[in-house]
Amino acid sequence: MTTVEAARVRAVWECELHRLELDVLRAERLVKGLTATPAEPWVPPAVPGEMPADLAERARDLLDRQDRASAGLQAALTAAQRQIAYGGRVADATGPTPAQPLYVDLDA
C-alpha cells in the first residue's frame, strides 16, 4: 500500500470513529434524559486495508462506551416499562377517569 493510500485509509477510519463517537454521545445524552437526534445505522467503510493499529485503542474505548450506553438505555427502558405497568394497575384499581373534573366542597 502506498503512502497516499495508507493516508486515505487512515483518514476514512478516523472519520468513521468520529461518527461512531457522535452516535455514542447521542445515546449517552438519552440515558441522562437529555434530548438527542436519532442516529443512522453504521456501515463499515469500503476502503482497502484494515484500520490502522494505532486507532485500535480508540475503537476499543468507543466500544466500551457503546456497551455502557446500551446498558443504560436498557435500564431506562426497563424502568419506563415498569412505570407504564404500574400506571395500568393503578388505573385498573381506581376505575376510569371521570369525563369531567369533580370538585368536593370541604367547607359545606
N, C-alpha and C positions, 0 to 999 in steps of 0.2 A: 504494500500500500504506500502510495507516495505521501509526502508531507502535506500536500494540499488535500488529498483525500482524507488523511487522518485528521486534519484540522476540521474538515467538513463533518466527519462522523462525530468528533468531539462536540462541535457546535450544536449539532442536532440533538445529541444526548443531553447536553446542558439545557437546551430549550425544553426538552421533554421533562426533565427533572423539575425545572421551574414550573411547568404546567401542572405536574402532579403535586407539587408543593402547594400551589394555589388551591387545588381540589381539597387537600388535607386541611388547609386553613378554613375553607368553607365548612367542612364537616366539624372542625373544632368550634367554629362560631355557632353552629347549630346546637352542639352539645351544651354550650354555655347559654343557650336561649337567645342568642343574637340572630339577626336576620342574615341570610346568606343567599347568594344566587345559585341556581341549580348547576351542577357540574355535568359536563358532557362525558360520555364514555371514552375511556382512553384506549387508543390503538397504538401498539408499539410502532416506532418509526421504521420505515422501509429504507434503511441505509445499509450499505455493505459494511461488514465488520461488527464487532461486539462493542459494548460500552467500554470506554477507556477504564482501565483498572483503578485509576486514582479517583474516579467518580463512584466506585462501588460502595465506599463507606457512606457517602451521602445518600445513595439509593437505599442502603440498609437502614439508615436513620429514618428516612422517609417512610419506609415500610413499617417500622416500629410505630411511628406517629399515626400511620393509617390504621394499624391494628388497634391502638388506643382509642382513636376517634370512632372506629367501628364499634368497639365495646361500649363506649359512652353513648353512642346513638342507640344501640340495642337496649341499654339500661333505661334510657329515656323513653323509648318505645314501650318497653315492658311497664314502666311506671304509668304512662299515659293509658295503656290498656287496662291496668288495674283501676285507675280513676274512672274510666268510662264504665267498667263493670260495676263499680261501687255506686256511681250515679244511677245506673239502671236498677240496681237493687233498692236504692232509696226511693226512686220513683215508683217502683212496684209496691213497696211497703206503704207509701203515703198516698197512693192513688193519683189520679190525673190532676194536673194543674187546672184550677178554675179558668174559664174563658175570660173572666173579668176579675180585677183585684177585689178582694174582700177586706172590709175595714171593720174593726171592732172598736166601739166606743167604750173605753175603760172607765170614763167618768159617769156614765149614765146609771 
